[in-house]
Amino acid sequence: MKSIGTDIPSFDGTSATDKHEPDPIHESLDRATAFSDSPGFVAAFQRATKNPELRDQAVADARHYLESMGVRVPPDLVVTFTSQFPLGKPGPGFESFTVQATRCRSYWIKKLKGVGYELVQLCLGFEIRPAGRAPAG
């Protein structure tokens, strides 16, 4: 999508004024993404996840660990390995819990604009449970 005006952003997160100016944040993000996708980094990362001694080395000094694995880290890039996992999703498709709507009812409601009715579902409660568990009750 193209920008309509100078202050209306397009889908790629830029505005019309950004099209001609270099964006240091996007450039840095692109460089970091390219580095994280490089075969050398991926191999070193996988080795660290499978070997506790290598993981400890990577957590202690990521740059030194990567260079010892033959991976050149760009000077303007800071790489950090952590042994603490965030509470969010560690990867696409991972679900640690599910939210299930409960006490739901369906109603036919007259459309506000136009002719006819539309089916609307109203839920009065929800349950949070660990992923993979059957609903209670």
Protein Blocks (a to p, Z undefined) as FASTA:
>chain_A
ZZfblmlccfkopafklmmpccfklmmmmmmmmmmmpmklmmmmmmmmmmmklmmmmmmm
mmlmmmmnopacdfkbccdddfbdcfbdfbghiafbdcddehiacdddddfbdcdddddd
ddfbdcdddehiaceZZ
